Amino acid sequence: MRQLKKQVKRRSARGAAAQRDRDTEARILDAAHTVFVRRGTAGARMQEIAAEARVNQALLHYYFRSKDRLSKAAFERAASELMPVVIQVLASDADLEQKVTRIVELELDHLARAPYVPGYIISEITHHPARARQFVTAVTGLAPEVVGPRIVAMLQKQIDARVQSGTMRPIAPEQFIVNLMSLCIFPFAARPMIAAMLGMDQPGFEQFIARRRQDLTTFFLGALRR
């Protein structure tokens, strides 16, 4: 009985240590996400991430080995927060109106909570082109050459049916996707420029996005209808 109690105690201690490890790693990744999105990879400093996570810098290297590995983990997390759902919607058999409405809702709601993520992702892909493939693979688990054709084929089928019925203007599915995503993302990626040009403060920008939720679906679908 005494031996059994010792074994249970050791297992409990190992379980508690493993949980602490997971908690520490998650806290570091939370901090890295915050700092990398705010500073970009080039501007981020390990010391700042350690301070944000409330750990010493040696722990960053213990869990992630290097800034590059930590940067990759933070990038994959940022990329995976929204895109899997968007890709799922685009590849689904829902009708085009439902797809557009849902994607506008998903994009604007998420980006309103994380307005600096688009600028961060665009900057990372611009300075690290290889991360474009990493981006797609991180959010889907599949290579870009597998994901892209599936989405394009589904949209092409739906668009062709609408065009043949005379209710929609012809548009390439690639243009459909890029136009829709751009209209959602651009206000957040270019937020400082838009705010300066239109004289918007924080409440003003929030009102602008709230109005965009109402107007964007109608605008996008209206431009395609015959």
KEMITOR-937006 format. One record per atom (N, C-alpha, C): residue in one letter; y, x, z. Coordinates in pm, whole numbers, padded with zeros to 5 digits, always signed. Layout:
residues N
AYXZ/...
***
This chain:
residues 226
M-00120+00082+00000/M+00000+00000+00000/M+00127+00086+00000/R+00123+00193+00086/R+00239+00282+00092/R+00265+00348-00043/Q+00156+00388-00112/Q+00168+00452-00244/Q+00227+00354-00345/L+00184+00228-00337/L+00235+00127-00429/L+00384+00106-00408/K+00427+00104-00283/K+00570+00088-00254/K+00652+00203-00310/K+00595+00325-00301/K+00665+00441-00356/K+00680+00429-00508/Q+00572+00384-00573/Q+00576+00368-00718/Q+00680+00264-00759/V+00684+00154-00687/V+00782+00048-00716/V+00923+00101-00696/K+00941+00180-00589/K+01073+00235-00560/K+01118+00330-00670/R+01024+00416-00718/R+01058+00509-00825/R+01093+00435-00954/R+01015+00332-00986/R+01045+00253-01105/R+01181+00185-01096/S+01209+00134-00978/S+01339+00069-00956/S+01453+00168-00973/A+01434+00289-00921/A+01538+00393-00933/A+01559+00433-01079/R+01445+00446-01152/R+01457+00480-01294/R+01526+00369-01371/G+01495+00245-01337/G+01559+00132-01404/G+01708+00128-01377/A+01746+00156-01251/A+01889+00157-01216/A+01962+00269-01288/A+01896+00387-01299/A+01958+00500-01369/A+01974+00469-01518/A+01872+00406-01577/A+01880+00371-01719/A+01992+00272-01744/Q+02009+00177-01650/Q+02117+00078-01665/Q+02253+00145-01654/R+02264+00242-01561/R+02391+00315-01549/R+02421+00391-01677/D+02317+00451-01736/D+02336+00522-01863/D+02387+00428-01971/R+02326+00310-01980/R+02368+00213-02082/R+02511+00167-02057/D+02544+00144-01929/D+02679+00099-01896/D+02782+00207-01930/T+02750+00332-01898/T+02842+00442-01927/T+02861+00460-02077/E+02750+00455-02150/E+02758+00469-02296/E+02841+00357-02357/A+02820+00234-02308/A+02896+00120-02360/A+03044+00135-02327/R+03076+00185-02208/R+03216+00203-02170/R+03282+00309-02256/I+03208+00415-02286/I+03263+00519-02374/I+03286+00464-02514/L+03192+00385-02563/L+03208+00329-02698/L+03324+00230-02702/D+03341+00151-02597/D+03457+00061-02589/D+03587+00141-02597/A+03592+00249-02520/A+03712+00333-02518/A+03735+00398-02654/A+03628+00449-02716/A+03641+00513-02847/A+03691+00414-02950/H+03637+00292-02946/H+03683+00188-03039/H+03833+00167-03024/T+03879+00154-02900/T+04021+00132-02874/T+04106+00247-02927/V+04066+00370-02898/V+04146+00487-02936/V+04140+00512-03086/F+04023+00505-03147/F+04011+00530-03290/F+04087+00426-03372/V+04079+00300-03332/V+04153+00196-03405/V+04303+00219-03391/R+04345+00264-03274/R+04487+00286-03249/R+04539+00412-03315/R+04459+00519-03315/R+04505+00650-03361/R+04448+00692-03496/G+04333+00633-03535/G+04259+00686-03648/G+04178+00807-03604/T+04082+00847-03685/T+03997+00959-03647/T+04075+01088-03632/A+04166+01112-03726/A+04243+01237-03722/A+04331+01246-03598/G+04389+01135-03556/G+04482+01137-03444/G+04417+01121-03308/A+04293+01076-03306/A+04225+01053-03178/A+04187+01185-03112/R+04194+01190-02982/R+04157+01307-02904/R+04049+01269-02802/M+03952+01357-02789/M+03843+01330-02695/M+03896+01312-02553/Q+03999+01386-02518/Q+04057+01374-02385/Q+04112+01233-02362/E+04175+01176-02465/E+04229+01042-02452/E+04116+00939-02439/I+04009+00959-02514/I+03895+00867-02505/I+03832+00874-02366/A+03818+00996-02313/A+03762+01012-02178/A+03849+00941-02075/A+03981+00956-02088/A+04072+00890-01994/A+04061+00738-02005/E+04050+00688-02129/E+04038+00544-02152/E+03908+00491-02091/A+03801+00571-02100/A+03670+00531-02046/A+03656+00560-01898/R+03750+00634-01842/R+03747+00673-01700/R+03623+00758-01670/V+03597+00853-01758/V+03488+00949-01737/V+03541+01089-01768/N+03466+01193-01729/N+03509+01327-01767/N+03464+01356-01910/Q+03531+01451-01971/Q+03509+01477-02113/Q+03368+01526-02141/A+03305+01590-02043/A+03170+01640-02064/A+03072+01526-02091/L+03098+01407-02033/L+03010+01293-02056/L+03017+01243-02200/L+03134+01257-02263/L+03144+01218-02404/L+03046+01299-02488/H+03042+01430-02462/H+02952+01518-02537/H+02806+01494-02499/Y+02782+01455-02374/Y+02645+01427-02330/Y+02587+01308-02406/Y+02668+01201-02422/Y+02619+01079-02484/Y+02630+01081-02637/F+02733+01146-02691/F+02757+01138-02836/F+02763+01274-02905/R+02751+01382-02831/R+02740+01519-02883/R+02869+01574-02945/S+02938+01493-03025/S+03057+01544-03095/S+03153+01431-03126/K+03275+01467-03159/K+03375+01368-03199/K+03331+01296-03325/D+03267+01369-03416/D+03224+01308-03541/D+03121+01198-03517/R+03026+01223-03429/R+02925+01121-03400/R+02985+01003-03328/L+03080+01029-03240/L+03147+00920-03170/L+03232+00839-03267/S+03298+00908-03358/S+03378+00841-03461/S+03291+00751-03548/K+03174+00801-03586/K+03082+00722-03669/K+03038+00597-03594/A+03005+00611-03466/A+02961+00496-03386/A+03073+00392-03374/A+03196+00440-03351/A+03310+00348-03340/A+03337+00277-03471/F+03324+00350-03583/F+03347+00291-03714/F+03242+00183-03743/E+03116+00211-03714/E+03010+00114-03738/E+03033-00012-03654/R+03081+00007-03534/R+03107-00109-03449/R+03220-00193-03506/A+03329-00129-03547/A+03442-00203-03604/A+03399-00276-03730/A+03319-00211-03814/A+03276-00270-03941/A+03182-00387-03919/S+03104-00381-03812/S+03001-00482-03791/S+03050-00604-03714/E+03175-00604-03669/E+03224-00714-03589/E+03242-00842-03670/L+03269-00830-03798/L+03299-00948-03878/L+03219-00957-04007/M+03203-00847-04077/M+03152-00851-04213/M+03012-00913-04229/P+02918-00894-04135/P+02787-00957-04156/P+02796-01107-04177/V+02884-01172-04099/V+02899-01317-04112/V+02962-01353-04247/V+03063-01275-04288/V+03129-01300-04417/V+03029-01283-04531/I+02950-01176-04527/I+02850-01153-04631/I+02748-01266-04632/Q+02708-01311-04515/Q+02612-01421-04506/Q+02669-01548-04571/V+02795-01575-04546/V+02859-01694-04605/V+02865-01681-04757/L+02908-01565-04806/L+02919-01546-04951/L+02785-01559-05021/A+02679-01512-04958/A+02546-01514-05020/A+02473-01646-05000/S+02529-01737-04923/S+02461-01863-04893/S+02470-01959-05011/D+02400-02072-05000/D+02406-02173-05105/D+02508-02283-05073/A+02594-02260-04974/A+02704-02353-04947/A+02794-02361-05070/D+02859-02476-05090/D+02944-02487-05209/D+03068-02400-05194/L+03138-02379-05305/L+03250-02284-05306/L+03361-02324-05210/E+03390-02453-05201/E+03495-02498-05109/E+03460-02464-04965/Q+03335-02484-04929/Q+03291-02452-04793/Q+03299-02302-04768/K+03261-02223-04867/K+03266-02077-04852/K+03409-02030-04830/V+03500-02077-04912/V+03640-02033-04900/V+03697-02075-04765/T+03675-02200-04728/T+03727-02251-04600/T+03673-02170-04483/R+03543-02144-04484/R+03479-02073-04373/R+03526-01928-04364/I+03537-01862-04478/I+03579-01722-04477/I+03723-01708-04431/V+03810-01796-04475/V+03949-01793-04428/V+03953-01811-04277/E+03877-01906-04226/E+03874-01928-04081/E+03822-01804-04007/L+03710-01750-04053/L+03650-01634-03987/L+03744-01515-03989/E+03798-01484-04106/E+03883-01366-04121/E+04009-01377-04036/L+04081-01487-04050/L+04209-01498-03980/L+04190-01508-03829/D+04088-01579-03785/D+04065-01589-03640/D+04030-01453-03581/H+03940-01380-03649/H+03901-01250-03596/H+04015-01150-03601/L+04085-01144-03713/L+04191-01045-03729/L+04311-01075-03640/A+04331-01202-03606/A+04437-01234-03511/A+04407-01173-03374/R+04276-01161-03342/R+04238-01098-03215/R+04232-00946-03225/A+04209-00895-03345/A+04197-00749-03366/A+04281-00709-03487/P+04413-00720-03478/P+04498-00705-03596/P+04503-00565-03656/Y+04463-00463-03579/Y+04475-00326-03629/Y+04345-00275-03693/V+04238-00355-03685/V+04110-00312-03743/V+04116-00293-03894/P+04179-00383-03973/P+04183-00360-04118/P+04249-00228-04157/G+04362-00197-04094/G+04430-00072-04124/G+04343+00048-04090/Y+04272+00038-03978/Y+04183+00147-03936/Y+04070+00166-04037/I+04003+00057-04076/I+03891+00067-04168/I+03937+00120-04304/I+04048+00069-04355/I+04100+00115-04484/I+04135+00263-04478/S+04199+00306-04369/S+04234+00447-04354/S+04110+00535-04348/E+04008+00490-04273/E+03886+00569-04260/E+03816+00585-04395/I+03808+00476-04470/I+03742+00483-04600/I+03823+00566-04699/T+03956+00560-04688/T+04041+00640-04776/T+04021+00789-04750/H+04018+00828-04623/H+04006+00969-04588/H+03862+01018-04582/H+03768+00924-04571/H+03626+00959-04567/H+03551+00867-04663/P+03558+00893-04794/P+03500+00802-04895/P+03354+00770-04871/A+03278+00863-04815/A+03136+00837-04792/A+03114+00721-04696/R+03215+00689-04619/R+03200+00580-04522/R+03200+00443-04589/A+03235+00436-04717/A+03226+00307-04786/A+03082+00258-04787/R+02988+00349-04820/R+02847+00312-04816/R+02802+00288-04672/Q+02852+00372-04581/Q+02821+00355-04440/Q+02866+00217-04392/F+02983+00175-04439/F+03039+00045-04402/F+02943-00067-04438/V+02898-00069-04564/V+02809-00176-04610/V+02675-00169-04539/T+02621-00049-04528/T+02490-00034-04464/T+02496-00073-04317/A+02606-00038-04250/A+02620-00068-04107/A+02622-00218-04082/V+02685-00293-04172/V+02701-00436-04146/V+02588-00521-04203/T+02506-00464-04292/T+02400-00543-04353/T+02261-00487-04330/G+02252-00357-04304/G+02122-00292-04295/G+02061-00263-04431/L+02138-00288-04537/L+02090-00268-04674/L+02188-00180-04750/A+02139-00114-04855/A+02224-00031-04939/A+02318-00119-05021/P+02439-00069-05056/P+02534-00148-05134/P+02476-00200-05264/E+02391-00118-05331/E+02335-00161-05459/E+02235-00276-05444/V+02196-00306-05322/V+02109-00422-05297/V+02194-00543-05259/V+02293-00522-05173/V+02375-00633-05122/V+02462-00692-05232/G+02536-00606-05303/G+02631-00653-05402/G+02574-00747-05506/P+02466-00710-05575/P+02410-00798-05677/P+02367-00935-05625/R+02319-00941-05502/R+02277-01069-05446/R+02396-01164-05432/I+02506-01112-05379/I+02624-01195-05360/I+02683-01235-05495/V+02694-01138-05585/V+02752-01164-05717/V+02669-01268-05793/A+02536-01257-05787/A+02450-01350-05860/A+02468-01493-05810/M+02475-01510-05679/M+02493-01644-05623/M+02628-01703-05664/L+02735-01624-05650/L+02867-01673-05688/L+02876-01701-05837/Q+02817-01615-05919/Q+02821-01635-06064/Q+02757-01769-06101/K+02645-01799-06039/K+02577-01926-06065/K+02665-02044-06029/Q+02730-02037-05913/Q+02816-02147-05869/Q+02940-02161-05956/I+03001-02049-05989/I+03121-02051-06073/I+03088-02104-06212/D+02979-02059-06271/D+02939-02105-06404/D+02920-02256-06407/A+02859-02310-06302/A+02836-02455-06297/A+02969-02531-06293/R+03066-02480-06217/R+03197-02545-06209/R+03273-02534-06341/V+03265-02418-06403/V+03334-02399-06530/V+03276-02492-06636/Q+03145-02502-06642/Q+03079-02589-06740/Q+03112-02736-06718/S+03136-02773-06592/S+03172-02912-06563/S+03319-02941-06590/G+03395-02834-06620/G+03536-02850-06651/G+03628-02864-06532/T+03579-02830-06412/T+03659-02847-06291/T+03718-02716-06238/M+03685-02604-06304/M+03728-02475-06251/M+03757-02378-06365/R+03857-02295-06344/R+03888-02191-06442/R+03785-02078-06431/P+03757-02010-06541/P+03663-01896-06534/P+03722-01784-06449/I+03638-01722-06370/I+03678-01605-06292/I+03552-01523-06264/A+03562-01393-06275/A+03449-01307-06242/A+03423-01315-06092/P+03298-01319-06050/P+03269-01329-05906/P+03326-01212-05827/E+03331-01094-05887/E+03390-00978-05818/E+03538-01003-05789/Q+03609-01065-05887/Q+03750-01097-05868/Q+03766-01206-05762/F+03677-01302-05763/F+03678-01408-05663/F+03672-01349-05522/I+03578-01258-05501/I+03559-01198-05369/I+03682-01115-05328/V+03725-01028-05417/V+03836-00937-05383/V+03965-01016-05361/N+03992-01116-05444/N+04113-01197-05426/N+04113-01267-05291/L+03999-01327-05257/L+03990-01401-05131/L+04005-01309-05011/M+03932-01198-05010/M+03938-01105-04898/M+04077-01043-04885/S+04137-01010-04998/S+04270-00948-04995/S+04374-01042-04934/L+04369-01169-04972/L+04466-01265-04920/L+04453-01282-04768/C+04331-01264-04718/C+04310-01273-04573/C+04354-01146-04500/I+04318-01032-04555/I+04334-00905-04484/I+04474-00846-04498/F+04538-00862-04613/F+04663-00791-04639/F+04770-00813-04532/P+04794-00935-04483/P+04901-00950-04383/P+04879-00865-04258/F+04754-00839-04223/F+04726-00757-04105/F+04732-00608-04138/A+04680-00570-04254/A+04685-00430-04295/A+04828-00384-04316/A+04914-00474-04364/A+05053-00439-04394/A+05149-00502-04294/R+05100-00529-04175/R+05180-00602-04077/R+05316-00537-04048/P+05326-00406-04023/P+05458-00349-03996/P+05557-00371-04110/M+05511-00357-04234/M+05599-00377-04349/M+05643-00523-04359/I+05548-00615-04341/I+05581-00757-04350/I+05677-00797-04239/A+05651-00748-04118/A+05738-00782-04005/A+05880-00731-04028/A+05893-00609-04082/A+06025-00552-04108/A+06096-00626-04221/M+06022-00656-04328/M+06081-00719-04445/M+06125-00862-04416/L+06047-00934-04335/L+06076-01074-04308/L+06142-01097-04171/G+06166-00987-04099/G+06232-00999-03969/G+06149-01074-03867/M+06018-01048-03864/M+05927-01120-03773/M+05903-01041-03645/D+05916-01107-03531/D+05868-01048-03406/D+05724-01094-03385/Q+05666-01062-03270/Q+05527-01099-03244/Q+05503-01249-03252/P+05583-01331-03185/P+05562-01477-03197/P+05579-01525-03340/G+05675-01465-03412/G+05695-01505-03551/G+05575-01475-03638/F+05513-01358-03618/F+05395-01323-03695/F+05279-01416-03660/E+05264-01450-03534/E+05158-01542-03494/E+05176-01679-03558/Q+05301-01726-03567/Q+05328-01854-03633/Q+05298-01845-03783/F+05329-01730-03842/F+05302-01707-03983/F+05151-01717-04011/I+05070-01656-03925/I+04924-01659-03943/I+04871-01801-03918/A+04926-01871-03820/A+04883-02009-03794/A+04909-02097-03916/R+05024-02077-03980/R+05054-02154-04101/R+04962-02112-04216/R+04929-01984-04221/R+04842-01934-04327/R+04703-01995-04317/R+04656-02021-04196/R+04527-02089-04179/R+04526-02223-04250/Q+04639-02291-04249/Q+04648-02422-04311/Q+04664-02413-04463/D+04740-02314-04508/D+04781-02309-04649/D+04689-02230-04740/L+04620-02129-04687/L+04552-02033-04775/L+04436-02095-04852/T+04355-02176-04786/T+04242-02238-04856/T+04290-02326-04970/T+04392-02408-04944/T+04447-02496-05047/T+04504-02415-05163/F+04576-02309-05131/F+04636-02223-05234/F+04528-02159-05321/F+04426-02102-05258/F+04323-02029-05331/F+04243-02123-05421/L+04198-02234-05367/L+04118-02327-05446/L+04203-02394-05553/G+04328-02423-05521/G+04417-02485-05619/G+04440-02396-05741/A+04445-02266-05719/A+04466-02173-05830/A+04348-02168-05925/L+04231-02209-05878/L+04110-02203-05962/L+04079-02335-06031/R+04135-02444-05981/R+04102-02574-06039/R+04172-02595-06174/R+04106-02667-06261/R+04165-02705-06389/R+04248-02831-06371/
***
